[in-house]
Amino acid sequence: MKVGRPPDFTTVEYKINREEINLPTVTWHLDAVEPRLGVIKVNLIGETTPGEIRRAIEDLQGREATAFVLDLRENGGGLLKEGINIARLFLRDGVVIEQQYRGQKVEKYSVEKSGLFVDIPLAVLVNENTASAAEIIAGAIQAHGRAKLIGATTYGKNTIQMVFDLQDGSSLHVTAAHWWFPDLEFPKNGHGLTPDVPIVAGEQGKPDPVVAAAIQELFGQR
């Protein structure tokens, strides 16, 4: 890259090396009001997300967190396989989801061994923009009775698309499969998962009523 600087605009050449940098998909912290609560915010579901969640929990446990919220609000999903693997972290056994591609047999994704975090006190935060692979995590946890969902009804996306790039730069999205929870109605009445504890989100910058409800569920206090 060449750059000209005033006043004489003498050309200076810089060499730039391109490098792919993986951005974290998970952030975490101790709650300011209840420092025993570890808050794990999952922004999207990627290849590194299961490992990031594991590191988050271990770090927060080292800082004396005794209960956790998995915040899936505003999470539009991502990779289906990683969504299944995240759910497996919190489940002891059973089926996560069943899936079927058009014209093919039903595939069943089960918990292969007891998850690393089956015993930690947990709540899952959801809203109307929690969708797809994020709904797999929330729905599997709810279907197994592992933790309560707190917040608003989720988006309700249980399909898998194949994407074909076209010559003009556009793309064609074809629905190729759908998935479901064996023990849970989903989508329900055209919508997604119904929270166990419905809460209306508060104003930005104010105390988060959804987290406050999680504190109430996990510690019995506000």
Buried (B, 14 or more C-beta within 10 A) or exposed (E): EEEEEEEEEEEEEEEEEEEEEEEEBBEBBBBEEBEBBBBBBBBBBBEBBBEBBBBBBEBBBEEEBBBBBBBBBBBBBBBBBBBBBBBBBBBEEEBBBBBBEEEEEEEEBEBEEEBBBBEBBBBBBBBBBBBBBBBBBBBBBBBBEBBBBBBBBBBBBBEBBEEEEEEEEEEEEEEEBBBBBEEBEBBEEEBBBBBBBEBEBEEEEEEBBBBBBBBBBBBEEE
